[in-house]
Amino acid sequence: MTRAEPVIRLAEPGDLPAITEIYNHYVRETHITFDVESYDWRDRQAWFGRFDAAGRYPLLVLTEQGRLVGYAHALPLKDRAAYDTSVETTIYLNPDAGGRGLGTRLYSALLARLETRDIHKAYGLIALPNAGSLALHEKLGFVKVGLLHEVGRKFGRYYDVQWVERTFENRI
Ligand SMILES: CC(C)(COP(=O)(O)OP(=O)(O)OC[C@H]1O[C@@H](n2cnc3c(N)ncnc32)[C@H](O)[C@@H]1OP(=O)(O)O)[C@@H](O)C(=O)NCCC(=O)NCCS
């Protein structure tokens, strides 16, 4: 059976349980995020409220046959005003959805949207090792700019974080 084409769209409040479930997998099982406690989606309303579809901070989801299998977003890099033209981006797919090009599609859609905003730089923070994330970021134009040594501790050990940066050339 052929798979239906994935759909990429802006997130809606009803997506919050599925988004949280995907994220919680990586919180519990991996060092990929430095959150250490799972979330209840009901406590994520404030987080969801930070997104701004028309502005610099979109939250996109990817669905296959109606099932949400991934999400990607931009959020402020820092809260001081001169940082406004820089965002931090990230992406999470359900663990069974990797390796089929969905990450490329979803992250490309996010970056295309950012390209039309007053954004000069996007940054990814990749806790190492994470070959998949590094490969995806580099494929889509991010370059390595800095390595923070043993900056986070999870599961009783320290992890390095690779900063990667993408420049939007057509900025206003
Ligand atoms: C990172 C992630 C989004 C990648 O999504 P994906 O759908 O597997 O990526 P794609 O299939 O589009 O592959 C993108 C590129 O990365 C490469 N790649 C994917 N996984 C890889 C791996 N484990 N090792 C090396 N390269 C890998 C692919 O070959 C592809 O390159 P190509 O087109 O030149 O062949 C996905 O693996 C994921 O959700 N991981 C867990 C969450 C995470 O790490 N998020 C990022 C936090 S910084």
The ligand as an SDF file (V2000), in Angstrom:
LIG
                    3D

 48 50  0  0  0  0  0  0  0  0999 V2000
   16.7660   14.4960   13.6220 C   0  0  0  0  0  0  0  0  0  0  0  0
   15.5040   14.0160   12.9100 C   0  0  0  0  0  0  0  0  0  0  0  0
   14.4660   15.1400   12.9210 C   0  0  0  0  0  0  0  0  0  0  0  0
   15.8730   13.6800   11.4580 C   0  0  0  0  0  0  0  0  0  0  0  0
   14.6740   13.3670   10.7690 O   0  0  0  0  0  0  0  0  0  0  0  0
   14.6540   12.2420    9.6160 P   0  0  0  0  0  0  0  0  0  0  0  0
   13.3150   12.2180    9.0020 O   0  0  0  0  0  0  0  0  0  0  0  0
   15.1990   10.9740   10.1620 O   0  0  0  0  0  0  0  0  0  0  0  0
   15.7040   12.8800    8.5930 O   0  0  0  0  0  0  0  0  0  0  0  0
   15.7330   12.6360    7.0240 P   0  0  0  0  0  0  0  0  0  0  0  0
   15.2650   11.2540    6.7050 O   0  0  0  0  0  0  0  0  0  0  0  0
   15.0390   13.7830    6.3510 O   0  0  0  0  0  0  0  0  0  0  0  0
   17.2870   12.7230    6.7710 O   0  0  0  0  0  0  0  0  0  0  0  0
   17.9720   13.9620    6.7160 C   0  0  0  0  0  0  0  0  0  0  0  0
   19.4370   13.6850    6.3800 C   0  0  0  0  0  0  0  0  0  0  0  0
   20.0790   13.2000    7.5500 O   0  0  0  0  0  0  0  0  0  0  0  0
   20.6860   11.9420    7.2830 C   0  0  0  0  0  0  0  0  0  0  0  0
   20.5260   11.1340    8.4910 N   0  0  0  0  0  0  0  0  0  0  0  0
   19.3610   10.8360    9.1100 C   0  0  0  0  0  0  0  0  0  0  0  0
   19.6020   10.1000   10.2020 N   0  0  0  0  0  0  0  0  0  0  0  0
   20.9530    9.9230   10.2570 C   0  0  0  0  0  0  0  0  0  0  0  0
   21.8210    9.2630   11.1480 C   0  0  0  0  0  0  0  0  0  0  0  0
   21.3430    8.6210   12.2300 N   0  0  0  0  0  0  0  0  0  0  0  0
   23.1430    9.3100   10.9100 N   0  0  0  0  0  0  0  0  0  0  0  0
   23.6310    9.9780    9.8470 C   0  0  0  0  0  0  0  0  0  0  0  0
   22.8590   10.6410    8.9470 N   0  0  0  0  0  0  0  0  0  0  0  0
   21.5340   10.6000    9.1590 C   0  0  0  0  0  0  0  0  0  0  0  0
   19.9270   11.3710    6.1140 C   0  0  0  0  0  0  0  0  0  0  0  0
   20.7310   10.4630    5.3830 O   0  0  0  0  0  0  0  0  0  0  0  0
   19.5960   12.6280    5.3240 C   0  0  0  0  0  0  0  0  0  0  0  0
   20.6640   13.0410    4.5110 O   0  0  0  0  0  0  0  0  0  0  0  0
   20.6100   12.7670    2.8970 P   0  0  0  0  0  0  0  0  0  0  0  0
   19.3280   13.3430    2.4140 O   0  0  0  0  0  0  0  0  0  0  0  0
   21.8250   13.4760    2.4120 O   0  0  0  0  0  0  0  0  0  0  0  0
   20.6670   11.2820    2.7340 O   0  0  0  0  0  0  0  0  0  0  0  0
   14.8950   12.7440   13.5680 C   0  0  0  0  0  0  0  0  0  0  0  0
   15.8450   11.7170   13.5240 O   0  0  0  0  0  0  0  0  0  0  0  0
   14.4700   12.9630   15.0120 C   0  0  0  0  0  0  0  0  0  0  0  0
   13.3410   13.3750   15.2950 O   0  0  0  0  0  0  0  0  0  0  0  0
   15.4070   12.6610   15.9550 N   0  0  0  0  0  0  0  0  0  0  0  0
   15.1130   12.7790   17.3740 C   0  0  0  0  0  0  0  0  0  0  0  0
   14.8810   14.1990   17.8190 C   0  0  0  0  0  0  0  0  0  0  0  0
   16.0630   15.0840   17.5500 C   0  0  0  0  0  0  0  0  0  0  0  0
   17.2140   14.6720   17.5800 O   0  0  0  0  0  0  0  0  0  0  0  0
   15.7680   16.3720   17.2710 N   0  0  0  0  0  0  0  0  0  0  0  0
   16.7630   17.3700   17.0570 C   0  0  0  0  0  0  0  0  0  0  0  0
   17.1590   17.9720   18.3520 C   0  0  0  0  0  0  0  0  0  0  0  0
   18.5940   19.0260   18.1300 S   0  0  0  0  0  0  0  0  0  0  0  0
  1  2  1  0
  2  3  1  0
  2  4  1  0
  2 36  1  0
  4  5  1  0
  5  6  1  0
  6  7  2  0
  6  8  1  0
  6  9  1  0
  9 10  1  0
 10 11  2  0
 10 12  1  0
 10 13  1  0
 13 14  1  0
 14 15  1  0
 15 16  1  0
 15 30  1  0
 16 17  1  0
 17 18  1  0
 17 28  1  0
 18 19  1  0
 18 27  1  0
 19 20  2  0
 20 21  1  0
 21 22  1  0
 21 27  2  0
 22 23  1  0
 22 24  2  0
 24 25  1  0
 25 26  2  0
 26 27  1  0
 28 29  1  0
 28 30  1  0
 30 31  1  0
 31 32  1  0
 32 33  2  0
 32 34  1  0
 32 35  1  0
 36 37  1  0
 36 38  1  0
 38 39  2  0
 38 40  1  0
 40 41  1  0
 41 42  1  0
 42 43  1  0
 43 44  2  0
 43 45  1  0
 45 46  1  0
 46 47  1  0
 47 48  1  0
M  END
$$$$
